[in-house]
Amino acid sequence: MAAAVRLAEKGYDVAIIERKEELGGILDQCIHDGFGTKIFGTALSGPEFAGSFMERVEKLGISVRLNAYVKSVDAGGGIKKITTVSPEGVDVIKTKSIIYAIGCRERHQFEIKMGGTRPAGVYTAGMVQRLVNLYGILPGRNILIVGGGDVGMIVARHLHLEGAESIMVVFPEEFFAGLPRNAQQCILDFGIPYRPRTIVKEIVGRERVEGAVLVRVDERWNPIPGTEEFYPCDTVVLSVGLIPYAKKLADLGAEIDPRTRGPAVNEFFETTVSGVFAAGNLVQIFDYVDDAVESAYLAAEGVEKFLRGDAKLEKRIIVKAGENVRSLTPHRIEWEDEKPVVAFLRPALEGRAWITVSDGDGQLLKKFFRQYVRPSTLERVEIPREILQDADEVVIDVRGL
Ligand SMILES: Cc1cc2nc3c(=O)[nH]c(=O)nc-3n(C[C@H](O)[C@H](O)[C@H](O)COP(=O)(O)OP(=O)(O)OC[C@H]3O[C@@H](n4cnc5c(N)ncnc54)[C@H](O)[C@@H]3O)c2cc1C
């Protein structure tokens, strides 16, 4: 919606294709507040945040096709063809440029080597959020939550407030991996029990979950033999990570970054397929919706440059993730422009740090001080274009102090 609004405001003919019956994506089920602090300067709930964009979509008369699933895209040549499937049938839409913003999926139990049986009562956190917040259904009474990231913590609080009899949160890290404000406001303030350095070895139960075998892990997350313990519960909620939905772009031939697991993009979020852009959680997991929206605004600007035929740099600059950088966008700088390049990176260490930008020969070009970095917080830096003039390559590192 953010990208569509930006382009429609400039007079472009834009359409939004959405597979669900409503716009808003993941925001619709996030009824807690904390959205829009950067863009609107106030903490809105997910539906309120989405609603403000829906109003603008409507006011601008943007064409919206709901219940329409993008099945395939033919992105070769100047005119791209998008095939959608909807209750009305199969449709082909022709366009000059595409922004993919199809979000991410949740990791499931088999991706984290969890053994045991396959009874009813095992859910992903997103599914529980939908059941509780949108349909008023409590999935169980005695709940084990696996994962101490933001989503796990937020879901734990909702289940507590909705009347779950017991909740236990387990995670392999030493402390919650999500934002500190969520650890405080969702877990500690409500006295919800949790066990760090603990994982689920296997799920137990035939028809319905009867419990789980928990095991302690060391700092490398290796199970410690002899520490297994049966924990009785009727529901297991998995909140063990989000992965960009990049398969559709990979099918188009777009390069995928193994670190972000999303498409490799330039500074205006163009993928390696000309005229095909990407934004939001499809590119990398954004902790804040405001940053996801900024990626959409940049992609919209990129579409404009692409449609106008703006000049690209004679030689593109490769952007590399260096020391202590878990993931980074953009992957390359390609357009001639004056505005600074916005880079988003996930640090691999915790504490006071410098984020440094160097050229391929290791020459320091710029550094940014951070009072506290942590892997759970995506960092944003603006790299001035003038320092990049002679560079073929830039490397971004995070150096602890
Ligand atoms: C539990 C949770 C709590 C969060 N809390 C906060 C918070 O407090 N504050 C904050 O700022 N941010 C928060 N975030 C982050 C923020 O919500 C996300 O970064 C942002 O909403 C992602 O938006 P998106 O458009 O990239 O993806 P999504 O919202 O996932 O949207 C993707 C859309 O694409 C559609 N789609 C997928 N495939 C197809 C297809 N083939 N054809 C057509 N349509 C398709 C989907 O139906 C969906 O509507 C939270 C996220 C989660 C999961």
The ligand as a MOL file (V3000), in Angstrom:
LIG
                    3D

  0  0  0     0  0            999 V3000
M  V30 BEGIN CTAB
M  V30 COUNTS 53 58 0 0 0
M  V30 BEGIN ATOM
M  V30 1 C 3.7160 -10.5450 15.5950 0
M  V30 2 C 4.3600 -9.3260 14.9870 0
M  V30 3 C 4.4590 -8.1900 15.7400 0
M  V30 4 C 4.9960 -7.0190 15.1970 0
M  V30 5 N 5.0270 -5.9040 15.9850 0
M  V30 6 C 5.4690 -4.7380 15.4810 0
M  V30 7 C 5.4120 -3.5320 16.2570 0
M  V30 8 O 5.0070 -3.5250 17.4260 0
M  V30 9 N 5.8180 -2.3740 15.6800 0
M  V30 10 C 6.2660 -2.3480 14.3940 0
M  V30 11 O 6.5980 -1.2660 13.9000 0
M  V30 12 N 6.3350 -3.4730 13.6270 0
M  V30 13 C 5.9590 -4.6690 14.1320 0
M  V30 14 N 6.0060 -5.8230 13.3530 0
M  V30 15 C 6.6370 -5.7700 12.0140 0
M  V30 16 C 5.7200 -5.3010 10.8930 0
M  V30 17 O 4.4140 -5.6740 11.1880 0
M  V30 18 C 6.1340 -5.9070 9.5620 0
M  V30 19 O 7.4970 -5.6110 9.3340 0
M  V30 20 C 5.3170 -5.3590 8.3610 0
M  V30 21 O 3.9600 -5.2840 8.6770 0
M  V30 22 C 5.5430 -6.2500 7.1430 0
M  V30 23 O 4.7490 -5.8330 6.0710 0
M  V30 24 P 4.8640 -6.4800 4.6080 0
M  V30 25 O 3.9240 -5.7190 3.7700 0
M  V30 26 O 6.2600 -6.5830 4.1930 0
M  V30 27 O 4.3790 -8.0030 4.7730 0
M  V30 28 P 2.9300 -8.6090 5.0880 0
M  V30 29 O 2.2220 -7.7980 6.0900 0
M  V30 30 O 3.1650 -10.0560 5.4070 0
M  V30 31 O 2.1290 -8.4750 3.7080 0
M  V30 32 C 2.3170 -9.3460 2.6130 0
M  V30 33 C 1.0280 -9.4480 1.8370 0
M  V30 34 O 1.2490 -10.1390 0.6160 0
M  V30 35 C 0.1570 -11.0180 0.3730 0
M  V30 36 N 0.6100 -12.0910 -0.5260 0
M  V30 37 C 1.5300 -13.0700 -0.2750 0
M  V30 38 N 1.6830 -13.8700 -1.3490 0
M  V30 39 C 0.8590 -13.4100 -2.3030 0
M  V30 40 C 0.5670 -13.8200 -3.6500 0
M  V30 41 N 1.2040 -14.8500 -4.2400 0
M  V30 42 N -0.3630 -13.1150 -4.3490 0
M  V30 43 C -0.9870 -12.0380 -3.7830 0
M  V30 44 N -0.7370 -11.6070 -2.5260 0
M  V30 45 C 0.1590 -12.2750 -1.7920 0
M  V30 46 C -0.2060 -11.4960 1.7700 0
M  V30 47 O -1.5300 -11.9900 1.8010 0
M  V30 48 C -0.0500 -10.2240 2.5940 0
M  V30 49 O -1.2140 -9.4540 2.6540 0
M  V30 50 C 5.4760 -7.0100 13.8610 0
M  V30 51 C 5.4010 -8.1870 13.0960 0
M  V30 52 C 4.8560 -9.3340 13.6460 0
M  V30 53 C 4.7940 -10.5870 12.7940 0
M  V30 END ATOM
M  V30 BEGIN BOND
M  V30 1 1 1 2
M  V30 2 1 2 3
M  V30 3 2 2 52
M  V30 4 2 3 4
M  V30 5 1 4 5
M  V30 6 1 4 50
M  V30 7 2 5 6
M  V30 8 1 6 7
M  V30 9 1 6 13
M  V30 10 2 7 8
M  V30 11 1 7 9
M  V30 12 1 9 10
M  V30 13 2 10 11
M  V30 14 1 10 12
M  V30 15 2 12 13
M  V30 16 1 13 14
M  V30 17 1 14 15
M  V30 18 1 14 50
M  V30 19 1 15 16
M  V30 20 1 16 17
M  V30 21 1 16 18
M  V30 22 1 18 19
M  V30 23 1 18 20
M  V30 24 1 20 21
M  V30 25 1 20 22
M  V30 26 1 22 23
M  V30 27 1 23 24
M  V30 28 2 24 25
M  V30 29 1 24 26
M  V30 30 1 24 27
M  V30 31 1 27 28
M  V30 32 2 28 29
M  V30 33 1 28 30
M  V30 34 1 28 31
M  V30 35 1 31 32
M  V30 36 1 32 33
M  V30 37 1 33 34
M  V30 38 1 33 48
M  V30 39 1 34 35
M  V30 40 1 35 36
M  V30 41 1 35 46
M  V30 42 1 36 37
M  V30 43 1 36 45
M  V30 44 2 37 38
M  V30 45 1 38 39
M  V30 46 1 39 40
M  V30 47 2 39 45
M  V30 48 1 40 41
M  V30 49 2 40 42
M  V30 50 1 42 43
M  V30 51 2 43 44
M  V30 52 1 44 45
M  V30 53 1 46 47
M  V30 54 1 46 48
M  V30 55 1 48 49
M  V30 56 2 50 51
M  V30 57 1 51 52
M  V30 58 1 52 53
M  V30 END BOND
M  V30 END CTAB
M  END
